[in-house]
Amino acid sequence: GLKRAMGALVQGVESGMPADKAGLEAGDIVTRFNGQAIDSPADLSRQVAATRPGTKVVVQVFRRGAYRDLN
């Protein structure tokens, strides 16, 4: 459903971890992280690594044909 190939596919989420608490689900495609476009899984890895632990960010995902913002 995306207009072009982009983002990072979430293959799984561990129960109780920050991604789970934020509402991420397996199958989501992360398209933005803290306002930055995510074009590939490597982009997401770099953005997460550059973020201090405990920092709250907005993650935009594409899920079932719609974009959603998660905190």
mmCIF file of the N, C-alpha and C atoms, coordinates in Angstrom:
data_MODEL
# 
_entry.id   MODEL 
# 
loop_
_atom_site.group_PDB 
_atom_site.id 
_atom_site.type_symbol 
_atom_site.label_atom_id 
_atom_site.label_alt_id 
_atom_site.label_comp_id 
_atom_site.label_asym_id 
_atom_site.label_entity_id 
_atom_site.label_seq_id 
_atom_site.pdbx_PDB_ins_code 
_atom_site.Cartn_x 
_atom_site.Cartn_y 
_atom_site.Cartn_z 
_atom_site.occupancy 
_atom_site.B_iso_or_equiv 
_atom_site.pdbx_formal_charge 
_atom_site.auth_seq_id 
_atom_site.auth_comp_id 
_atom_site.auth_asym_id 
_atom_site.auth_atom_id 
_atom_site.pdbx_PDB_model_num 
ATOM 1   N N  . GLY A 1 1  ? 0.780  -1.206 0.000  1.00 0.00 ? 1  GLY A N  1 
ATOM 2   C CA . GLY A 1 1  ? 0.000  0.000  0.000  1.00 0.00 ? 1  GLY A CA 1 
ATOM 3   C C  . GLY A 1 1  ? 0.828  1.279  0.000  1.00 0.00 ? 1  GLY A C  1 
ATOM 4   N N  . LEU A 1 2  ? 2.137  1.170  0.228  1.00 0.00 ? 2  LEU A N  1 
ATOM 5   C CA . LEU A 1 2  ? 2.985  2.357  0.188  1.00 0.00 ? 2  LEU A CA 1 
ATOM 6   C C  . LEU A 1 2  ? 3.186  2.789  -1.262 1.00 0.00 ? 2  LEU A C  1 
ATOM 7   N N  . LYS A 1 3  ? 3.347  4.081  -1.468 1.00 0.00 ? 3  LYS A N  1 
ATOM 8   C CA . LYS A 1 3  ? 3.550  4.598  -2.819 1.00 0.00 ? 3  LYS A CA 1 
ATOM 9   C C  . LYS A 1 3  ? 4.896  4.191  -3.397 1.00 0.00 ? 3  LYS A C  1 
ATOM 10  N N  . ARG A 1 4  ? 5.894  3.973  -2.538 1.00 0.00 ? 4  ARG A N  1 
ATOM 11  C CA . ARG A 1 4  ? 7.217  3.527  -2.981 1.00 0.00 ? 4  ARG A CA 1 
ATOM 12  C C  . ARG A 1 4  ? 7.820  2.654  -1.886 1.00 0.00 ? 4  ARG A C  1 
ATOM 13  N N  . ALA A 1 5  ? 8.812  1.864  -2.280 1.00 0.00 ? 5  ALA A N  1 
ATOM 14  C CA . ALA A 1 5  ? 9.489  1.011  -1.305 1.00 0.00 ? 5  ALA A CA 1 
ATOM 15  C C  . ALA A 1 5  ? 10.275 1.898  -0.350 1.00 0.00 ? 5  ALA A C  1 
ATOM 16  N N  . MET A 1 6  ? 9.989  1.784  0.931  1.00 0.00 ? 6  MET A N  1 
ATOM 17  C CA . MET A 1 6  ? 10.658 2.594  1.955  1.00 0.00 ? 6  MET A CA 1 
ATOM 18  C C  . MET A 1 6  ? 10.393 1.982  3.308  1.00 0.00 ? 6  MET A C  1 
ATOM 19  N N  . GLY A 1 7  ? 11.084 2.461  4.302  1.00 0.00 ? 7  GLY A N  1 
ATOM 20  C CA . GLY A 1 7  ? 10.822 2.074  5.672  1.00 0.00 ? 7  GLY A CA 1 
ATOM 21  C C  . GLY A 1 7  ? 11.551 0.826  6.117  1.00 0.00 ? 7  GLY A C  1 
ATOM 22  N N  . ALA A 1 8  ? 11.215 0.407  7.329  1.00 0.00 ? 8  ALA A N  1 
ATOM 23  C CA . ALA A 1 8  ? 11.809 -0.774 7.941  1.00 0.00 ? 8  ALA A CA 1 
ATOM 24  C C  . ALA A 1 8  ? 10.680 -1.644 8.487  1.00 0.00 ? 8  ALA A C  1 
ATOM 25  N N  . LEU A 1 9  ? 10.632 -2.881 8.052  1.00 0.00 ? 9  LEU A N  1 
ATOM 26  C CA . LEU A 1 9  ? 9.599  -3.817 8.482  1.00 0.00 ? 9  LEU A CA 1 
ATOM 27  C C  . LEU A 1 9  ? 9.897  -4.318 9.887  1.00 0.00 ? 9  LEU A C  1 
ATOM 28  N N  . VAL A 1 10 ? 8.900  -4.268 10.748 1.00 0.00 ? 10 VAL A N  1 
ATOM 29  C CA . VAL A 1 10 ? 9.017  -4.805 12.102 1.00 0.00 ? 10 VAL A CA 1 
ATOM 30  C C  . VAL A 1 10 ? 8.670  -6.290 12.022 1.00 0.00 ? 10 VAL A C  1 
ATOM 31  N N  . GLN A 1 11 ? 9.666  -7.138 12.274 1.00 0.00 ? 11 GLN A N  1 
ATOM 32  C CA . GLN A 1 11 ? 9.436  -8.576 12.188 1.00 0.00 ? 11 GLN A CA 1 
ATOM 33  C C  . GLN A 1 11 ? 8.876  -9.158 13.477 1.00 0.00 ? 11 GLN A C  1 
ATOM 34  N N  . GLY A 1 12 ? 9.179  -8.534 14.586 1.00 0.00 ? 12 GLY A N  1 
ATOM 35  C CA . GLY A 1 12 ? 8.685  -9.019 15.860 1.00 0.00 ? 12 GLY A CA 1 
ATOM 36  C C  . GLY A 1 12 ? 8.913  -7.989 16.952 1.00 0.00 ? 12 GLY A C  1 
ATOM 37  N N  . VAL A 1 13 ? 8.140  -8.095 18.023 1.00 0.00 ? 13 VAL A N  1 
ATOM 38  C CA . VAL A 1 13 ? 8.244  -7.169 19.151 1.00 0.00 ? 13 VAL A CA 1 
ATOM 39  C C  . VAL A 1 13 ? 8.264  -8.000 20.434 1.00 0.00 ? 13 VAL A C  1 
ATOM 40  N N  . GLU A 1 14 ? 9.244  -7.737 21.284 1.00 0.00 ? 14 GLU A N  1 
ATOM 41  C CA . GLU A 1 14 ? 9.348  -8.472 22.544 1.00 0.00 ? 14 GLU A CA 1 
ATOM 42  C C  . GLU A 1 14 ? 8.413  -7.871 23.593 1.00 0.00 ? 14 GLU A C  1 
ATOM 43  N N  . SER A 1 15 ? 7.683  -8.721 24.245 1.00 0.00 ? 15 SER A N  1 
ATOM 44  C CA . SER A 1 15 ? 6.731  -8.305 25.266 1.00 0.00 ? 15 SER A CA 1 
ATOM 45  C C  . SER A 1 15 ? 7.424  -7.519 26.379 1.00 0.00 ? 15 SER A C  1 
ATOM 46  N N  . GLY A 1 16 ? 6.820  -6.395 26.755 1.00 0.00 ? 16 GLY A N  1 
ATOM 47  C CA . GLY A 1 16 ? 7.327  -5.585 27.855 1.00 0.00 ? 16 GLY A CA 1 
ATOM 48  C C  . GLY A 1 16 ? 8.444  -4.622 27.492 1.00 0.00 ? 16 GLY A C  1 
ATOM 49  N N  . MET A 1 17 ? 8.972  -4.714 26.291 1.00 0.00 ? 17 MET A N  1 
ATOM 50  C CA . MET A 1 17 ? 10.056 -3.831 25.861 1.00 0.00 ? 17 MET A CA 1 
ATOM 51  C C  . MET A 1 17 ? 9.472  -2.510 25.354 1.00 0.00 ? 17 MET A C  1 
ATOM 52  N N  . PRO A 1 18 ? 10.303 -1.453 25.189 1.00 0.00 ? 18 PRO A N  1 
ATOM 53  C CA . PRO A 1 18 ? 9.790  -0.145 24.776 1.00 0.00 ? 18 PRO A CA 1 
ATOM 54  C C  . PRO A 1 18 ? 8.944  -0.166 23.493 1.00 0.00 ? 18 PRO A C  1 
ATOM 55  N N  . ALA A 1 19 ? 9.338  -0.952 22.500 1.00 0.00 ? 19 ALA A N  1 
ATOM 56  C CA . ALA A 1 19 ? 8.555  -1.020 21.258 1.00 0.00 ? 19 ALA A CA 1 
ATOM 57  C C  . ALA A 1 19 ? 7.156  -1.568 21.530 1.00 0.00 ? 19 ALA A C  1 
ATOM 58  N N  . ASP A 1 20 ? 7.062  -2.563 22.389 1.00 0.00 ? 20 ASP A N  1 
ATOM 59  C CA . ASP A 1 20 ? 5.766  -3.138 22.766 1.00 0.00 ? 20 ASP A CA 1 
ATOM 60  C C  . ASP A 1 20 ? 4.922  -2.099 23.509 1.00 0.00 ? 20 ASP A C  1 
ATOM 61  N N  . LYS A 1 21 ? 5.543  -1.397 24.442 1.00 0.00 ? 21 LYS A N  1 
ATOM 62  C CA . LYS A 1 21 ? 4.831  -0.382 25.223 1.00 0.00 ? 21 LYS A CA 1 
ATOM 63  C C  . LYS A 1 21 ? 4.337  0.764  24.347 1.00 0.00 ? 21 LYS A C  1 
ATOM 64  N N  . ALA A 1 22 ? 5.072  1.043  23.260 1.00 0.00 ? 22 ALA A N  1 
ATOM 65  C CA . ALA A 1 22 ? 4.676  2.117  22.340 1.00 0.00 ? 22 ALA A CA 1 
ATOM 66  C C  . ALA A 1 22 ? 3.543  1.684  21.410 1.00 0.00 ? 22 ALA A C  1 
ATOM 67  N N  . GLY A 1 23 ? 3.324  0.379  21.301 1.00 0.00 ? 23 GLY A N  1 
ATOM 68  C CA . GLY A 1 23 ? 2.252  -0.103 20.449 1.00 0.00 ? 23 GLY A CA 1 
ATOM 69  C C  . GLY A 1 23 ? 2.700  -0.646 19.101 1.00 0.00 ? 23 GLY A C  1 
ATOM 70  N N  . LEU A 1 24 ? 4.013  -0.791 18.889 1.00 0.00 ? 24 LEU A N  1 
ATOM 71  C CA . LEU A 1 24 ? 4.490  -1.384 17.642 1.00 0.00 ? 24 LEU A CA 1 
ATOM 72  C C  . LEU A 1 24 ? 4.031  -2.835 17.555 1.00 0.00 ? 24 LEU A C  1 
ATOM 73  N N  . GLU A 1 25 ? 3.730  -3.278 16.333 1.00 0.00 ? 25 GLU A N  1 
ATOM 74  C CA . GLU A 1 25 ? 3.283  -4.644 16.099 1.00 0.00 ? 25 GLU A CA 1 
ATOM 75  C C  . GLU A 1 25 ? 4.095  -5.258 14.962 1.00 0.00 ? 25 GLU A C  1 
ATOM 76  N N  . ALA A 1 26 ? 4.248  -6.577 15.001 1.00 0.00 ? 26 ALA A N  1 
ATOM 77  C CA . ALA A 1 26 ? 4.886  -7.276 13.888 1.00 0.00 ? 26 ALA A CA 1 
ATOM 78  C C  . ALA A 1 26 ? 4.088  -6.961 12.624 1.00 0.00 ? 26 ALA A C  1 
ATOM 79  N N  . GLY A 1 27 ? 4.800  -6.662 11.544 1.00 0.00 ? 27 GLY A N  1 
ATOM 80  C CA . GLY A 1 27 ? 4.148  -6.314 10.286 1.00 0.00 ? 27 GLY A CA 1 
ATOM 81  C C  . GLY A 1 27 ? 4.071  -4.825 10.037 1.00 0.00 ? 27 GLY A C  1 
ATOM 82  N N  . ASP A 1 28 ? 4.266  -4.016 11.081 1.00 0.00 ? 28 ASP A N  1 
ATOM 83  C CA . ASP A 1 28 ? 4.307  -2.562 10.892 1.00 0.00 ? 28 ASP A CA 1 
ATOM 84  C C  . ASP A 1 28 ? 5.519  -2.208 10.028 1.00 0.00 ? 28 ASP A C  1 
ATOM 85  N N  . ILE A 1 29 ? 5.404  -1.121 9.287  1.00 0.00 ? 29 ILE A N  1 
ATOM 86  C CA . ILE A 1 29 ? 6.540  -0.587 8.546  1.00 0.00 ? 29 ILE A CA 1 
ATOM 87  C C  . ILE A 1 29 ? 6.841  0.786  9.131  1.00 0.00 ? 29 ILE A C  1 
ATOM 88  N N  . VAL A 1 30 ? 8.018  0.937  9.726  1.00 0.00 ? 30 VAL A N  1 
ATOM 89  C CA . VAL A 1 30 ? 8.422  2.215  10.311 1.00 0.00 ? 30 VAL A CA 1 
ATOM 90  C C  . VAL A 1 30 ? 8.841  3.134  9.164  1.00 0.00 ? 30 VAL A C  1 
ATOM 91  N N  . THR A 1 31 ? 8.144  4.278  9.031  1.00 0.00 ? 31 THR A N  1 
ATOM 92  C CA . THR A 1 31 ? 8.414  5.219  7.941  1.00 0.00 ? 31 THR A CA 1 
ATOM 93  C C  . THR A 1 31 ? 9.078  6.510  8.417  1.00 0.00 ? 31 THR A C  1 
ATOM 94  N N  . ARG A 1 32 ? 8.924  6.835  9.707  1.00 0.00 ? 32 ARG A N  1 
ATOM 95  C CA . ARG A 1 32 ? 9.579  8.019  10.285 1.00 0.00 ? 32 ARG A CA 1 
ATOM 96  C C  . ARG A 1 32 ? 9.934  7.695  11.730 1.00 0.00 ? 32 ARG A C  1 
ATOM 97  N N  . PHE A 1 33 ? 11.079 8.230  12.177 1.00 0.00 ? 33 PHE A N  1 
ATOM 98  C CA . PHE A 1 33 ? 11.520 8.078  13.560 1.00 0.00 ? 33 PHE A CA 1 
ATOM 99  C C  . PHE A 1 33 ? 11.977 9.435  14.041 1.00 0.00 ? 33 PHE A C  1 
ATOM 100 N N  . ASN A 1 34 ? 11.270 9.973  15.017 1.00 0.00 ? 34 ASN A N  1 
ATOM 101 C CA . ASN A 1 34 ? 11.607 11.276 15.586 1.00 0.00 ? 34 ASN A CA 1 
ATOM 102 C C  . ASN A 1 34 ? 11.700 12.358 14.504 1.00 0.00 ? 34 ASN A C  1 
ATOM 103 N N  . GLY A 1 35 ? 10.781 12.311 13.552 1.00 0.00 ? 35 GLY A N  1 
ATOM 104 C CA . GLY A 1 35 ? 10.706 13.324 12.508 1.00 0.00 ? 35 GLY A CA 1 
ATOM 105 C C  . GLY A 1 35 ? 11.575 13.066 11.294 1.00 0.00 ? 35 GLY A C  1 
ATOM 106 N N  . GLN A 1 36 ? 12.416 12.034 11.343 1.00 0.00 ? 36 GLN A N  1 
ATOM 107 C CA . GLN A 1 36 ? 13.325 11.725 10.236 1.00 0.00 ? 36 GLN A CA 1 
ATOM 108 C C  . GLN A 1 36 ? 12.753 10.595 9.385  1.00 0.00 ? 36 GLN A C  1 
ATOM 109 N N  . ALA A 1 37 ? 12.767 10.775 8.059  1.00 0.00 ? 37 ALA A N  1 
ATOM 110 C CA . ALA A 1 37 ? 12.290 9.741  7.151  1.00 0.00 ? 37 ALA A CA 1 
ATOM 111 C C  . ALA A 1 37 ? 13.167 8.503  7.258  1.00 0.00 ? 37 ALA A C  1 
ATOM 112 N N  . ILE A 1 38 ? 12.545 7.347  7.212  1.00 0.00 ? 38 ILE A N  1 
ATOM 113 C CA . ILE A 1 38 ? 13.246 6.072  7.235  1.00 0.00 ? 38 ILE A CA 1 
ATOM 114 C C  . ILE A 1 38 ? 13.060 5.422  5.866  1.00 0.00 ? 38 ILE A C  1 
ATOM 115 N N  . ASP A 1 39 ? 14.145 5.329  5.116  1.00 0.00 ? 39 ASP A N  1 
ATOM 116 C CA . ASP A 1 39 ? 14.084 4.734  3.786  1.00 0.00 ? 39 ASP A CA 1 
ATOM 117 C C  . ASP A 1 39 ? 14.528 3.278  3.773  1.00 0.00 ? 39 ASP A C  1 
ATOM 118 N N  . SER A 1 40 ? 15.235 2.853  4.816  1.00 0.00 ? 40 SER A N  1 
ATOM 119 C CA . SER A 1 40 ? 15.747 1.481  4.861  1.00 0.00 ? 40 SER A CA 1 
ATOM 120 C C  . SER A 1 40 ? 15.924 1.056  6.318  1.00 0.00 ? 40 SER A C  1 
ATOM 121 N N  . PRO A 1 41 ? 16.050 -0.237 6.562  1.00 0.00 ? 41 PRO A N  1 
ATOM 122 C CA . PRO A 1 41 ? 16.319 -0.687 7.934  1.00 0.00 ? 41 PRO A CA 1 
ATOM 123 C C  . PRO A 1 41 ? 17.581 -0.071 8.519  1.00 0.00 ? 41 PRO A C  1 
ATOM 124 N N  . ALA A 1 42 ? 18.595 0.178  7.688  1.00 0.00 ? 42 ALA A N  1 
ATOM 125 C CA . ALA A 1 42 ? 19.834 0.793  8.183  1.00 0.00 ? 42 ALA A CA 1 
ATOM 126 C C  . ALA A 1 42 ? 19.570 2.204  8.709  1.00 0.00 ? 42 ALA A C  1 
ATOM 127 N N  . ASP A 1 43 ? 18.675 2.946  8.052  1.00 0.00 ? 43 ASP A N  1 
ATOM 128 C CA . ASP A 1 43 ? 18.315 4.288  8.535  1.00 0.00 ? 43 ASP A CA 1 
ATOM 129 C C  . ASP A 1 43 ? 17.724 4.209  9.933  1.00 0.00 ? 43 ASP A C  1 
ATOM 130 N N  . LEU A 1 44 ? 16.832 3.255  10.145 1.00 0.00 ? 44 LEU A N  1 
ATOM 131 C CA . LEU A 1 44 ? 16.209 3.108  11.463 1.00 0.00 ? 44 LEU A CA 1 
ATOM 132 C C  . LEU A 1 44 ? 17.254 2.743  12.507 1.00 0.00 ? 44 LEU A C  1 
ATOM 133 N N  . SER A 1 45 ? 18.136 1.825  12.185 1.00 0.00 ? 45 SER A N  1 
ATOM 134 C CA . SER A 1 45 ? 19.184 1.427  13.140 1.00 0.00 ? 45 SER A CA 1 
ATOM 135 C C  . SER A 1 45 ? 20.033 2.622  13.550 1.00 0.00 ? 45 SER A C  1 
ATOM 136 N N  . ARG A 1 46 ? 20.425 3.450  12.580 1.00 0.00 ? 46 ARG A N  1 
ATOM 137 C CA . ARG A 1 46 ? 21.236 4.634  12.890 1.00 0.00 ? 46 ARG A CA 1 
ATOM 138 C C  . ARG A 1 46 ? 20.469 5.615  13.779 1.00 0.00 ? 46 ARG A C  1 
ATOM 139 N N  . GLN A 1 47 ? 19.206 5.842  13.471 1.00 0.00 ? 47 GLN A N  1 
ATOM 140 C CA . GLN A 1 47 ? 18.417 6.793  14.257 1.00 0.00 ? 47 GLN A CA 1 
ATOM 141 C C  . GLN A 1 47 ? 18.222 6.300  15.694 1.00 0.00 ? 47 GLN A C  1 
ATOM 142 N N  . VAL A 1 48 ? 17.932 5.027  15.847 1.00 0.00 ? 48 VAL A N  1 
ATOM 143 C CA . VAL A 1 48 ? 17.748 4.467  17.197 1.00 0.00 ? 48 VAL A CA 1 
ATOM 144 C C  . VAL A 1 48 ? 19.066 4.539  17.971 1.00 0.00 ? 48 VAL A C  1 
ATOM 145 N N  . ALA A 1 49 ? 20.165 4.188  17.324 1.00 0.00 ? 49 ALA A N  1 
ATOM 146 C CA . ALA A 1 49 ? 21.476 4.212  17.992 1.00 0.00 ? 49 ALA A CA 1 
ATOM 147 C C  . ALA A 1 49 ? 21.875 5.619  18.416 1.00 0.00 ? 49 ALA A C  1 
ATOM 148 N N  . ALA A 1 50 ? 21.424 6.631  17.693 1.00 0.00 ? 50 ALA A N  1 
ATOM 149 C CA . ALA A 1 50 ? 21.776 8.023  17.998 1.00 0.00 ? 50 ALA A CA 1 
ATOM 150 C C  . ALA A 1 50 ? 20.856 8.643  19.058 1.00 0.00 ? 50 ALA A C  1 
ATOM 151 N N  . THR A 1 51 ? 19.876 7.884  19.525 1.00 0.00 ? 51 THR A N  1 
ATOM 152 C CA . THR A 1 51 ? 18.907 8.395  20.494 1.00 0.00 ? 51 THR A CA 1 
ATOM 153 C C  . THR A 1 51 ? 19.264 7.890  21.889 1.00 0.00 ? 51 THR A C  1 
ATOM 154 N N  . ARG A 1 52 ? 19.335 8.810  22.842 1.00 0.00 ? 52 ARG A N  1 
ATOM 155 C CA . ARG A 1 52 ? 19.657 8.429  24.223 1.00 0.00 ? 52 ARG A CA 1 
ATOM 156 C C  . ARG A 1 52 ? 18.584 7.522  24.801 1.00 0.00 ? 52 ARG A C  1 
ATOM 157 N N  . PRO A 1 53 ? 18.968 6.500  25.561 1.00 0.00 ? 53 PRO A N  1 
ATOM 158 C CA . PRO A 1 53 ? 17.983 5.636  26.218 1.00 0.00 ? 53 PRO A CA 1 
ATOM 159 C C  . PRO A 1 53 ? 17.048 6.478  27.097 1.00 0.00 ? 53 PRO A C  1 
ATOM 160 N N  . GLY A 1 54 ? 15.783 6.157  27.064 1.00 0.00 ? 54 GLY A N  1 
ATOM 161 C CA . GLY A 1 54 ? 14.787 6.864  27.859 1.00 0.00 ? 54 GLY A CA 1 
ATOM 162 C C  . GLY A 1 54 ? 14.170 8.066  27.164 1.00 0.00 ? 54 GLY A C  1 
ATOM 163 N N  . THR A 1 55 ? 14.705 8.444  25.991 1.00 0.00 ? 55 THR A N  1 
ATOM 164 C CA . THR A 1 55 ? 14.168 9.573  25.241 1.00 0.00 ? 55 THR A CA 1 
ATOM 165 C C  . THR A 1 55 ? 12.840 9.185  24.609 1.00 0.00 ? 55 THR A C  1 
ATOM 166 N N  . LYS A 1 56 ? 11.853 10.053 24.725 1.00 0.00 ? 56 LYS A N  1 
ATOM 167 C CA . LYS A 1 56 ? 10.557 9.796  24.091 1.00 0.00 ? 56 LYS A CA 1 
ATOM 168 C C  . LYS A 1 56 ? 10.577 10.371 22.679 1.00 0.00 ? 56 LYS A C  1 
ATOM 169 N N  . VAL A 1 57 ? 10.197 9.556  21.703 1.00 0.00 ? 57 VAL A N  1 
ATOM 170 C CA . VAL A 1 57 ? 10.171 9.973  20.310 1.00 0.00 ? 57 VAL A CA 1 
ATOM 171 C C  . VAL A 1 57 ? 8.842  9.563  19.686 1.00 0.00 ? 57 VAL A C  1 
ATOM 172 N N  . VAL A 1 58 ? 8.516  10.170 18.559 1.00 0.00 ? 58 VAL A N  1 
ATOM 173 C CA . VAL A 1 58 ? 7.337  9.779  17.787 1.00 0.00 ? 58 VAL A CA 1 
ATOM 174 C C  . VAL A 1 58 ? 7.817  8.883  16.651 1.00 0.00 ? 58 VAL A C  1 
ATOM 175 N N  . VAL A 1 59 ? 7.182  7.735  16.529 1.00 0.00 ? 59 VAL A N  1 
ATOM 176 C CA . VAL A 1 59 ? 7.490  6.783  15.468 1.00 0.00 ? 59 VAL A CA 1 
ATOM 177 C C  . VAL A 1 59 ? 6.251  6.677  14.585 1.00 0.00 ? 59 VAL A C  1 
ATOM 178 N N  . GLN A 1 60 ? 6.426  6.959  13.295 1.00 0.00 ? 60 GLN A N  1 
ATOM 179 C CA . GLN A 1 60 ? 5.315  6.811  12.354 1.00 0.00 ? 60 GLN A CA 1 
ATOM 180 C C  . GLN A 1 60 ? 5.424  5.439  11.707 1.00 0.00 ? 60 GLN A C  1 
ATOM 181 N N  . VAL A 1 61 ? 4.301  4.714  11.714 1.00 0.00 ? 61 VAL A N  1 
ATOM 182 C CA . VAL A 1 61 ? 4.268  3.400  11.075 1.00 0.00 ? 61 VAL A CA 1 
ATOM 183 C C  . VAL A 1 61 ? 3.153  3.363  10.044 1.00 0.00 ? 61 VAL A C  1 
ATOM 184 N N  . PHE A 1 62 ? 3.317  2.479  9.076  1.00 0.00 ? 62 PHE A N  1 
ATOM 185 C CA . PHE A 1 62 ? 2.281  2.185  8.104  1.00 0.00 ? 62 PHE A CA 1 
ATOM 186 C C  . PHE A 1 62 ? 1.738  0.818  8.487  1.00 0.00 ? 62 PHE A C  1 
ATOM 187 N N  . ARG A 1 63 ? 0.453  0.780  8.841  1.00 0.00 ? 63 ARG A N  1 
ATOM 188 C CA . ARG A 1 63 ? -0.169 -0.452 9.324  1.00 0.00 ? 63 ARG A CA 1 
ATOM 189 C C  . ARG A 1 63 ? -1.538 -0.621 8.676  1.00 0.00 ? 63 ARG A C  1 
ATOM 190 N N  . ARG A 1 64 ? -1.739 -1.742 8.017  1.00 0.00 ? 64 ARG A N  1 
ATOM 191 C CA . ARG A 1 64 ? -3.016 -2.065 7.397  1.00 0.00 ? 64 ARG A CA 1 
ATOM 192 C C  . ARG A 1 64 ? -3.571 -0.933 6.540  1.00 0.00 ? 64 ARG A C  1 
ATOM 193 N N  . GLY A 1 65 ? -2.716 -0.323 5.737  1.00 0.00 ? 65 GLY A N  1 
ATOM 194 C CA . GLY A 1 65 ? -3.161 0.688  4.786  1.00 0.00 ? 65 GLY A CA 1 
ATOM 195 C C  . GLY A 1 65 ? -3.254 2.108  5.302  1.00 0.00 ? 65 GLY A C  1 
ATOM 196 N N  . ALA A 1 66 ? -2.829 2.348  6.542  1.00 0.00 ? 66 ALA A N  1 
ATOM 197 C CA . ALA A 1 66 ? -2.917 3.697  7.108  1.00 0.00 ? 66 ALA A CA 1 
ATOM 198 C C  . ALA A 1 66 ? -1.663 4.022  7.914  1.00 0.00 ? 66 ALA A C  1 
ATOM 199 N N  . TYR A 1 67 ? -1.345 5.308  7.965  1.00 0.00 ? 67 TYR A N  1 
ATOM 200 C CA . TYR A 1 67 ? -0.220 5.772  8.788  1.00 0.00 ? 67 TYR A CA 1 
ATOM 201 C C  . TYR A 1 67 ? -0.718 6.029  10.206 1.00 0.00 ? 67 TYR A C  1 
ATOM 202 N N  . ARG A 1 68 ? 0.125  5.693  11.182 1.00 0.00 ? 68 ARG A N  1 
ATOM 203 C CA . ARG A 1 68 ? -0.191 5.944  12.596 1.00 0.00 ? 68 ARG A CA 1 
ATOM 204 C C  . ARG A 1 68 ? 1.051  6.491  13.269 1.00 0.00 ? 68 ARG A C  1 
ATOM 205 N N  . ASP A 1 69 ? 0.857  7.413  14.203 1.00 0.00 ? 69 ASP A N  1 
ATOM 206 C CA . ASP A 1 69 ? 1.957  7.943  15.022 1.00 0.00 ? 69 ASP A CA 1 
ATOM 207 C C  . ASP A 1 69 ? 1.893  7.286  16.384 1.00 0.00 ? 69 ASP A C  1 
ATOM 208 N N  . LEU A 1 70 ? 3.022  6.739  16.808 1.00 0.00 ? 70 LEU A N  1 
ATOM 209 C CA . LEU A 1 70 ? 3.137  6.100  18.118 1.00 0.00 ? 70 LEU A CA 1 
ATOM 210 C C  . LEU A 1 70 ? 4.195  6.835  18.919 1.00 0.00 ? 70 LEU A C  1 
ATOM 211 N N  . ASN A 1 71 ? 4.003  6.901  20.234 1.00 0.00 ? 71 ASN A N  1 
ATOM 212 C CA . ASN A 1 71 ? 4.971  7.558  21.117 1.00 0.00 ? 71 ASN A CA 1 
ATOM 213 C C  . ASN A 1 71 ? 5.733  6.527  21.920 1.00 0.00 ? 71 ASN A C  1 
# 
